[in-house]
Amino acid sequence: KQWYQRRVRVGIPDFRGPKGVWTLEEIGLTPQVNIDFEKAIPSFTHFSLVSICQTAIDCFVASQNVDNLHLKSGFPKEFLSEVHGNIFTERCPSCGGEFLRSTPTTTIGMKKTGRYCTTIKTNGRQCRGQLVDTVLDWEDSLPWDELAECEYQCAVADLCVVLGSSLQIQPMGNMPFKTKKYGGKIVIVNLQKTRMDPHADIVIHAKCDDVMRLVMNEMGIKVELKPIDMPEKGTLRSIKSCFRPDPPPILKFRVKRIKESISNKKSEVKTESKESISNETENTNCKYDYHRNDLSVSSRIR
C-alpha cells in the first residue's frame, strides 16, 4: 500500500501507516473509512511511472492496489500486473479478455457481473463469456497467470524498485528476493522500515512523490500529469484482448508448477477438513473453513 500522506492526497486512506486502517484495528480502534474510488486521482508517482515506460527503459509494474490509479494515469495494461484485481475491471474467464468500466463493480470475489464478453474470436464470432469482477476476496488465491508473470519479471529485472509498500503481504512481499537472487539490485522507498531493508542496496525513508520528482529531474524525463478519459457510464472498454505475446518457456514452466501446487494443496486441505469433521461430529456448533489462508499462492487484500 502507498504511504499515508500520498494515499490521502489521491483520495484513498492508508492501511499500514501510523494511522492506517489495519494499524488502528490492531490496537482496538475503529478507523473512519469513506472511500470514493471514482474521485481518486493518480499521484505524481503514478504519472512518473507512465513517463518512464514511454522511454526506452524496459519496465514492469506489479501492484497490490485495486484502486485503478495505474490505469487511470495511462500506464499500459501490457506492462502492469494487478495481482489483487481492479475494482474498475471485469474479466472473461473463457478467453481472458479484460474490460475497463466507468464505475466500481458492485461485487468482489470474482463473481458474475451480468455482462458478456464482446471479444471477437478467430471464427469472427463474439466470445459471449460471462464477465466476472477481478477483486480478490479474503479466501481467494492470487491469479496464477499474474503471479507467474510477476515472478518472471522480478527474476529477469536488473533493478527492483519498491514504492510505498510495507512488503508484509505474501507472496508479493518476497518478490524483491527474486531480483536479488539473480544478480539484480533492490531500492526501497517507504516512510516506515520494512523487513526487506537489510537486503536492499538503497533504502530511502521519504515520500514517494518527493523521491520520484528528484529521479525524474536527474533522468531528464518530463512528467505529464494528465489522467486518461474513463469509459462513458454504462459502457465497457476493452483493455486486454489476449494480446500479450506468448510467455517464454521458463514462465510457462512456472505457470504449470503454480497450478499444480494450487491443485495439490487444495486437495490436501479438503482431505484434512473432512477428517476433522468426521472426528468431531458431536460438536454441532463447529464451523469449518475449507479455504486455508496459509497457501503459498494465497494472499489477502490487506
Order of alpha helices (4+ residues) and beta strands (2+ residues): alpha-alpha-alpha-beta-alpha-beta-beta-beta-beta-beta-alpha-beta-alpha-beta-beta-alpha-beta-alpha
